[in-house]
């Protein structure tokens, strides 16, 4: 399990460090998530699912975010959420 979680943590840290754009991160994350979470602990899965939801809510269109700010998030908010979830994952492994 730790190797699978490491893949996620590495991707999260790449985004946090500015090594990838928010759009590229979203696409990579969703692809990794769809590839299967391979028998993960329920708590780990919940954190990964939370990030998937945040990726779905991310938009780089400010006007769309302004139209529905309860649902859509911008890059800064996505990054804050990713940092929070990364820290939760690190405590679980």
BELDABEL-V873371 format. One record per residue. N is the residue number from 1. RES is the residue in one letter. SS is DSSP state (h for helix, s for strand, l for the rest). OMEGA is omega as a letter, one per 30 degrees, with the letter a starting at -180 (999 if undefined). NEAR is the number of other ideal C-beta (glycine too) atoms within 12 Angstrom. Layout:
N|RES|SS|OMEGA|NEAR / N|RES|SS|OMEGA|NEAR
This chain:
1|X|l|a|20 / 2|X|h|l|16 / 3|X|h|l|12 / 4|X|h|a|24 / 5|X|h|l|30 / 6|X|h|l|18 / 7|X|h|l|26 / 8|X|h|a|41 / 9|X|h|l|31 / 10|X|h|l|23 / 11|X|h|l|33 / 12|X|h|a|37 / 13|X|h|l|23 / 14|X|h|l|23 / 15|X|h|a|34 / 16|X|h|a|26 / 17|X|l|l|15 / 18|X|l|a|14 / 19|X|l|l|15 / 20|X|l|l|23 / 21|X|l|l|17 / 22|X|h|l|31 / 23|X|h|l|18 / 24|X|h|l|20 / 25|X|h|a|35 / 26|X|h|a|31 / 27|X|h|l|19 / 28|X|h|a|26 / 29|X|h|a|37 / 30|X|h|l|22 / 31|X|h|l|17 / 32|X|h|a|27 / 33|X|h|l|30 / 34|X|h|l|13 / 35|X|l|l|15 / 36|X|l|l|13 / 37|X|l|l|23 / 38|X|l|l|18 / 39|X|l|l|11 / 40|X|l|l|24 / 41|X|l|a|18 / 42|X|h|a|13 / 43|X|h|l|18 / 44|X|h|l|28 / 45|X|h|a|24 / 46|X|h|l|18 / 47|X|h|l|32 / 48|X|h|l|38 / 49|X|h|l|23 / 50|X|h|l|26 / 51|X|h|l|40 / 52|X|h|l|28 / 53|X|h|l|23 / 54|X|h|l|35 / 55|X|h|l|37 / 56|X|h|a|20 / 57|X|h|a|25 / 58|X|s|l|34 / 59|X|l|l|25 / 60|X|l|l|21 / 61|X|l|a|16 / 62|X|h|a|15 / 63|X|h|l|12 / 64|X|h|l|16 / 65|X|h|l|21 / 66|X|h|l|13 / 67|X|h|a|12 / 68|X|l|a|14 / 69|X|l|l|15 / 70|X|l|a|9 / 71|X|l|a|16 / 72|X|l|l|24 / 73|X|s|l|29 / 74|X|l|a|22 / 75|X|h|a|29 / 76|X|h|l|16 / 77|X|h|l|22 / 78|X|h|a|35 / 79|X|h|l|29 / 80|X|h|l|20 / 81|X|h|l|32 / 82|X|h|l|39 / 83|X|h|l|22 / 84|X|h|a|20 / 85|X|h|l|35 / 86|X|h|a|32 / 87|X|h|l|18 / 88|X|h|l|25 / 89|X|h|a|34 / 90|X|h|l|20 / 91|X|h|a|14 / 92|X|h|a|22 / 93|X|l|999|21
